[in-house]
Amino acid sequence: METTHDCVRELHELGYRVTPARLSILHVLEKAKRPLSASEVAHKIPDVNEVTVYRTLEVFAKKGLLRVGEKERVMRYSYAAHSHHHHMVCEDCGYTTECVTCA
């Protein structure tokens, strides 16, 4: 499992055990081109129990490992190690794209 950031070190620094499920969740979010909902994360790693995905995302968000946003009343998660950025979302179709500058 190739990652850009040292997810193992990040988990250890937060006092978490490094488990395959936690690494899989971080890997999915690190590679994502846009913030993902919990169900989208769970869909990408079917070998991890969906309840585990939801609980892990919640804990990681509280510890600052993930950024959380809301779109259409659904919480979306992105890996906090990514640089500060914003997204534009089409209100009609939901298409999401990253902004290149901050307003």
N, C-alpha and C positions, 0 to 999 in steps of 0.2 A: 504494500500500500504506500504509494509515493505521496508525500505531502511537502508543501513549501515551508511550513512552519514546524517547529519541534513540538508537536502535539503531546508527546509523552512528557516532555519537560513541563509544559504548561499544566498538564493534569497533576503532576507531582507537586508543582509549586502551589497549587490550590488545595493540596492535601487529599487528592482523589487517587484511588487505585486505577491503574491503567487496565481497562478491560477491552476486549474486542468490540463490544457494542459502543462504548464511549469513543474509541478511535474511529469506528465506522461513521458515527454521527458527525464528528469533527471533520473527517475526510469529505463527506458529502457536502457539508456547508462550505468547506474551504474551496472546493472545486466548482461550486454553484456560481452561475453568472448573475444571479439575482437572489433576493431573499426568498426563502422557501417556507411553506407552512409545515407544521408537524406531520400532517398526513403525506405531504410530498416527500419529506425526509424518510418517513417510514416506508413509503412505496419503493424508494431507491435501495433500501436494505431490508428485504423481506425476511431475512434470517434473524432479525432482531424484533422482539415483541413490540407491538405498537405502543403499549402502555409504558414500556421502558423508554421508548423514544420520547414520548410526551414528558415524562418525569425528568429525563436527562436534560432535555431542552430547557425546561423550567429552571432547574438547578444551575445549569451553565449560564443562563441569562442573569440570574440573581448574582452570580459570582463575577459577572462582567466578561465572561469568555465569549458571549454572543451579544449581538445587538438585536433589539426587538422592535418591530414596527407593525402597524396594522393596516390592512388593505381589505376593504369590503367585509369588515367585521371579523377578519381572520388574522390571527397573529402570524407574523412572518419573521424568520430568524436568519441572521447572517453572521459570519465569523468575524469577531471583533478585531482580529489581527490584520484584517484587510484595512487599507488606509481609509480615512474619512471620505465618504462620498454620498451622493444622493441619487435617487431614481425619479424619472418621470413616468407616470402611469396614465395611459389613455383611459378616460372615464367610460368610453363606449365599449371597447373590446378587451381592456385589461392589459394590453401590451405594455411591457416594462422595459425601459432602457436607462442606462446610467448617464448621469449628467457629467459633463467634463469640467464644469466650473461650479463654484459655490456662490450663491447669490448674496 
